[in-house]
Amino acid sequence: MPSSRILKLTPWLPLATIGLSLGYAATVLTRLPWWALFLIAAGWIGTGLKLSWGRPANARYRKVWPWSLVPLSLMGVYVYLADSFGNVDLGAVFFHLQAGIAEHGGASKMVVAVLYTLTMLGILCSITWLSRHDQRWRLAERYFAIILLATNPLLYGLGQRSVAVVADDREWLNRRYMPPMTGEQSHTPNLLIMYLESLERTYSNEVFDDAYADLNTLGEQGLVFEGIRQMENTGWTMAGMIASQCGVPLMPAGLLHDTQFEPLKKVVPGVDCLGDILAAQGYQLSYLGGASTQFAGKGLFYRGHQFNSVKGKEEFLPDMEDPEYLNSWGLHDDTLYDFTADEIRRLNEEDSGPWAVVNLNLAGHAPSGFPSQTCQDRQGTFDGQDILYSVECSAHEARVFIEQLQREGLLDNTLVVVLSDHLTMRVSVWDQLTALDRDNTLIMLGDYIEPQRIRRDATMLDVFPTILEALGFTLNDHRAGLGASLLSEKPTLVEVHGIETLNERLREETALQHRLWEGLTPQRREAEDTSTDQVTETPADQADEVNITH
């Protein structure tokens, strides 16, 4: 390109590239409306032109590499993650890298990642050009690099997780872990667990109109729990399922994995989960999910915790009437529920003892969901963006499925648990959601369930003992894992300590992490002092919490 042409593009092009990127980042990380990015960009460009950035009066060109290139790249990674998922969870990143991301359905995110990469290259080139042509930028960008490093939440999160190396108490959670010691069941109902992807109870707020209406209708027939919040390391699908079936947050194996550069072969083998307990009671266990069981270790988890049948997209494809009727993750809900109904019919016909079926749908998956053709025939055309359309579809399909099973008599003597796997990630109504007090869905239906609402300050950890008690198990002190049954008056960890304390303790914890991944841990020298006696600072910090009245 001729030099005269380059002069015409500078400093306009570098200033515009940085200004537009700065404006976009501001709208992603704050509640500013999308059009604010143009105002920010205009202000940036105007300031740059007024101060003659890139063309100072005493210009001296120097071929330098700016200090801020690496800090800028790291900040770009954080903005991409925040734009894609809303809340950036490092635990999810680490876990998926080890558990495997084969057969993921995030093809659209790959395109966005490429666009982000190209944009970052443009920003880095612009910063380099300004630093080489303007001595003021050469001096200022060094301080800018320090500010970027100090304010990057990604690096701050890594620093917090490193605190565990020097923390005084790295066994706070582990001391509170209660192995799920269960007595005989007072009755042996079947169990149907329906995880509704990202379908948090927050959608029941009137600001979202009737998107959640079908679940409200279901709730009128059974027990609705309110106030189930999301603590760290429970905010993605595998973490939500493990929290609600094992009573523990999903702390990634990390360096505890013998071969940390190879995929995991087991998922939380060190704790007994719902499948282990039910298998010991003679239950027949089945998992059916719309997505691949190879993604994020789902198949490893369910097979490793004694499920007899584990099926996902690959297993269902040969039996589908139309193998092309798929979304980017896998099966649409109407297809998945058809297969689930067939599985329940089979289990009832075999009559080989009580059964438990766990089911995970896809319709509400961020960012816009995957409504089935059945829903589109009922609700009209889907614009490809409106998550409330997909939420309504997910709720309606779940209700229709349960009512179909009830009509066929397939839910006699069956506990039905309908819950979200986690709070949703970034969607089209993100600003409205994050302005509210958010909580997860948990509804229980069954012959022994009286319709009522229970509001508790709880997390997904408390779902595990609640399900066990609803199944008729007698628990030691109404506890299992780190959870307390919401059917009892036993206080939850959140009620006693608060969710902020719980999250802080989680970041410092190492003993629970070793418990979860027992068997994958490299040989370690036994600690000199293996005592687990608790050091208490206040009565509220004791492992055996006092009862409270609700």
C-alpha positions, -999 to 999 in steps of 0.1 A, spaced: 0 0 0 15 34 -9 26 56 20 1 83 11 -27 57 14 -14 47 49 -13 83 60 -50 87 50 -59 57 72 -40 69 102 -46 79 129 -83 74 120 -82 37 117 -62 29 149 -84 53 169 -116 40 155 -106 4 161 -97 11 198 -127 33 203 -153 9 190 -137 -20 209 -136 0 241 -173 9 236 -182 -27 230 -163 -40 260 -181 -13 282 -215 -25 271 -206 -62 277 -192 -56 312 -218 -30 324 -255 -24 320 -250 3 293 -273 -1 263 -258 -14 231 -259 20 214 -236 35 241 -207 19 223 -210 45 195 -210 74 220 -179 60 237 -162 54 204 -170 90 192 -157 104 225 -125 84 222 -119 94 185 -127 130 192 -103 131 222 -76 114 201 -79 138 172 -80 169 195 -48 157 213 -32 147 180 -26 111 191 -3 94 166 7 127 151 24 149 178 41 181 169 75 167 179 70 132 165 98 108 169 93 73 155 107 43 175 103 7 166 91 -6 200 69 -34 211 43 -21 237 43 -36 271 5 -38 271 2 -63 243 0 -94 266 -22 -76 292 -46 -65 264 -48 -100 251 -57 -114 285 -83 -87 289 -97 -97 255 -100 -133 267 -120 -121 297 -143 -99 276 -150 -128 253 -159 -152 281 -181 -125 298 -198 -118 265 -204 -155 258 -214 -167 293 -222 -137 315 -204 -148 346 -169 -161 341 -163 -193 361 -127 -205 361 -138 -237 376 -159 -245 345 -129 -236 323 -105 -259 341 -130 -288 344 -140 -288 308 -103 -288 297 -98 -320 316 -131 -337 312 -132 -331 275 -152 -309 251 -157 -334 224 -191 -333 207 -199 -298 220 -227 -279 203 -211 -244 205 -203 -241 168 -217 -205 168 -193 -196 196 -164 -208 175 -174 -182 148 -176 -155 175 -142 -166 189 -126 -161 154 -142 -126 151 -129 -118 186 -94 -130 176 -94 -108 145 -106 -78 165 -79 -83 191 -53 -84 163 -66 -51 151 -64 -36 186 -29 -49 191 -18 -35 157 -34 -1 166 -17 1 200 16 -8 184 12 19 157 3 46 182 32 36 205 57 38 177 45 71 163 37 90 196 62 92 225 32 101 248 17 67 241 51 50 246 52 64 281 15 60 290 9 25 278 34 11 303 11 23 331 -18 11 311 -3 -24 311 -1 -24 349 -37 -12 352 -49 -39 329 -31 -66 348 -44 -53 382 -80 -50 371 -84 -82 350 -110 -104 369 -95 -134 352 -62 -129 368 -78 -119 401 -97 -152 400 -65 -172 394 -49 -153 423 -78 -162 446 -75 -199 437 -38 -197 445 -46 -186 480 -53 -222 489 -16 -229 489 -10 -206 519 -45 -205 535 -45 -213 572 -76 -235 570 -78 -257 539 -103 -282 554 -132 -260 563 -156 -276 539 -142 -311 542 -149 -310 580 -185 -303 572 -189 -331 547 -214 -357 559 -211 -391 541 -247 -400 530 -253 -426 556 -289 -438 549 -311 -462 568 -338 -483 552 -364 -465 531 -398 -461 547 -412 -467 512 -395 -474 478 -410 -450 452 -396 -448 417 -378 -416 408 -379 -393 378 -355 -363 378 -359 -338 350 -331 -313 346 -344 -283 326 -313 -266 310 -308 -231 325 -345 -228 334 -341 -209 366 -371 -199 388 -363 -162 382 -382 -165 349 -414 -168 370 -411 -130 377 -439 -110 361 -413 -91 340 -410 -122 318 -448 -125 313 -460 -161 309 -427 -178 299 -426 -198 331 -464 -203 334 -464 -241 327 -440 -247 356 -461 -226 379 -491 -248 370 -470 -279 378 -460 -263 410 -496 -260 422 -498 -298 423 -467 -303 444 -439 -289 465 -421 -257 453 -388 -247 468 -378 -210 466 -344 -194 474 -321 -221 460 -291 -199 451 -260 -206 431 -226 -209 449 -193 -210 430 -184 -243 412 -221 -252 407 -229 -229 378 -226 -252 348 -244 -284 338 -220 -310 352 -215 -289 383 -252 -285 389 -259 -322 385 -231 -332 408 -241 -306 434 -277 -319 434 -268 -356 433 -236 -357 455 -240 -326 477 -206 -311 468 -194 -283 445 -175 -296 415 -139 -287 423 -118 -295 392 -92 -323 396 -64 -299 385 -30 -312 393 -45 -340 415 -51 -359 383 -21 -383 377 -20 -375 340 -33 -339 340 -27 -335 303 -50 -364 294 -88 -366 297 -103 -378 330 -113 -414 333 -135 -409 364 -156 -380 377 -157 -374 415 -150 -411 423 -142 -402 460 -178 -395 471 -210 -415 471 -238 -399 450 -274 -405 444 -267 -434 419 -245 -452 444 -271 -450 471 -301 -461 449 -281 -489 433 -274 -503 467 -312 -504 473 -318 -524 441 -329 -495 418 -326 -498 381 -309 -465 369 -311 -448 335 -297 -415 322 -310 -399 290 -297 -366 277 -302 -347 245 -265 -339 241 -236 -362 238 -225 -381 269 -189 -376 257 -191 -339 265 -178 -327 299 -176 -362 313 -214 -368 316 -211 -404 306 -181 -410 329 -200 -396 358 -232 -416 354 -214 -449 345 -190 -444 373 -218 -439 398 -236 -472 389 -262 -462 363 -272 -492 343 -281 -473 311 -265 -441 299 -277 -427 266 -271 -394 247 -272 -382 211 -250 -409 196 -270 -437 212 -303 -423 201 -294 -415 165 -299 -450 151 -334 -452 165 -346 -417 153 -373 -416 126 -356 -384 112 -318 -384 121 -316 -348 106 -340 -335 133 -313 -322 156 -300 -289 169 -263 -280 173 -261 -298 206 -283 -328 200 -319 -339 203 -349 -315 206 -370 -319 237 -400 -336 220 -377 -364 207 -359 -368 240 -391 -370 259 -404 -397 235 -373 -418 242 -376 -411 280 -413 -423 280 -402 -455 261 -375 -461 288 -400 -457 316 -425 -480 299 -397 -506 296 -387 -503 332 -423 -507 344 -429 -537 321 -397 -555 333 -408 -549 370 -373 -556 382 -376 -534 412 -378 -497 417 -363 -475 390 -348 -440 387 -346 -421 355 -325 -389 351 -332 -367 321 -315 -335 308 -331 -314 281 -317 -286 258 -345 -262 249 -334 -234 274 -297 -235 265 -281 -201 263 -278 -179 244 -311 -183 226 -323 -219 232 -334 -247 209 -372 -248 207 -386 -280 191 -407 -281 160 -436 -290 183 -432 -256 201 -428 -237 168 -461 -252 155 -478 -241 188 -460 -207 194 -454 -195 159 -421 -185 143 -390 -184 164 -368 -153 157 -336 -172 167 -328 -147 195 -357 -146 221 -348 -168 250 -382 -163 265 -397 -182 235 -374 -211 243 -381 -209 281 -418 -211 274 -411 -241 251 -390 -259 277 -416 -254 304 -445 -265 282 -428 -296 269 -419 -306 304 -455 -302 316 -470 -321 287 -445 -349 292 -454 -353 329 -491 -351 322 -487 -378 295 -470 -401 319 -496 -395 345 -524 -404 321 -507 -436 313 -503 -445 350 -465 -445 346 -459 -422 375 -478 -442 402 -457 -445 433 -431 -421 417 -413 -390 430 -409 -365 402 -382 -338 406 -382 -309 382 -352 -286 385 -328 -263 367 -293 -275 364 -279 -240 370 -288 -203 365 -287 -193 329 -257 -178 312 -259 -146 290 -292 -144 271 -314 -118 255 -329 -107 288 -296 -108 307 -300 -72 322 -335 -80 335 -324 -113 350 -293 -99 368 -313 -70 383 -334 -96 402 -327 -120 431 -320 -151 411 -327 -187 422 -330 -222 407 -361 -242 400 -369 -271 423 -404 -287 422 -414 -321 436 -445 -340 427 -457 -374 439 -482 -394 460 -465 -385 493 -460 -348 484 -484 -322 498 -488 -290 477 -470 -262 494 -442 -236 491 -410 -237 511 -387 -207 511 -352 -214 524 -318 -198 519 -301 -228 502 -279 -239 473 -280 -269 449 -259 -288 476 -291 -290 497 -311 -307 469 -292 -340 474 -304 -347 510 -338 -333 501 -343 -358 474 -331 -386 497 -355 -377 524 -384 -374 499 -376 -409 488 -381 -421 523 -345 -424 535 -336 -416 570 -304 -394 571 -279 -388 598 -289 -354 612 -309 -347 580 -276 -341 562 -257 -356 532 -226 -342 516 -225 -305 524 -263 -302 521 -291 -302 546 -326 -315 538 -350 -287 530 -378 -309 543 -363 -306 578 -354 -277 601 -317 -284 599 -301 -251 588 -282 -250 555 -246 -238 553 -258 -207 536 -283 -199 564 -256 -202 590 -226 -187 572 -239 -168 542 -231 -175 506 -201 -151 505 -184 -170 533 -192 -203 516 -176 -190 483 -145 -177 502 -140 -210 520 -144 -228 487 -115 -209 471 -92 -218 500 -103 -255 502 -79 -283 492 -90 -312 515 -125 -315 499 -108 -315 465 -87 -345 475 -118 -362 488 -137 -358 455 -109 -371 433 -97 -399 456 -81 -425 435 -68 -400 409 -45 -384 434 -7 -390 429 10 -407 458 17 -381 485 36 -382 517 11 -386 545 7 -354 565 23 -355 599 -9 -344 616 -41 -360 601 -64 -348 628 -96 -334 616 -106 -317 648 -121 -284 641 -106 -251 650 -135 -228 659 -135 -191 660 -172 -185 668 -201 -208 677 -215 -203 642 -183 -217 627 -187 -251 643 -193 -281 621 -223 -292 640 -247 -264 634 -275 -255 657 -311 -260 646 -332 -230 636 -370 -227 633 -386 -217 600 
